[in-house]
Amino acid sequence: MKRLLLAVLVLLAACTPAPAPPAAAGEKSAAAPLVDPARGGMRKGTWLHAEAMKDGMPIAWDFREGYTAAAPRPLPRLIVVSLGHEDNFDGSISPAVQAAQDAQEKTLHEGLKARAELVAVLDWRQQHDWFFYSAADVTREEVETIFGNKGLVSLQVSLEDDPELQFYHTLMQRVHAQK
């Protein structure tokens, strides 16, 4: 179990945001498409978006700002739900793919009910990962059952106890250190 947390922390440590190129004098910079990390209010709390390059590939994080585990939760458990897809993430997501990911996220929220809270989402290479903190009674099998057999390229569910919210705190340190 510690291997999962260590692997995610290594991914975070290796990720440094790429600086935006300065606009030429007297020229406005081209506006990038707006990203709504809160998904129109679908995600609870305040959400931010960060992008960088890792191993020559774009990596994007949506993350919840100011998360604290709500009492009287038992030891927080980190759940990582990873969906594989056929195409490499190129830094943008088509409206159709975004709609499918939003529907899958909604399915996760509904299936986990009030026993888990989404704190981060990652897009990199051929993966789309959701990071939840949950009650200790949530199981891998339960999360896998929520998706059912929907013809997914791949689905991996990993669970690890993270009572000190180490994953979340490391993510916040990495992101805020780059400002």
Summary of the structure (lengths in Angstrom):
residues: 179
radius of gyration: 16.7
end to end distance: 31.5
largest distance: 58.0
contacts: 451
relative contact order: 0.21
helix: 32%
strand: 29%
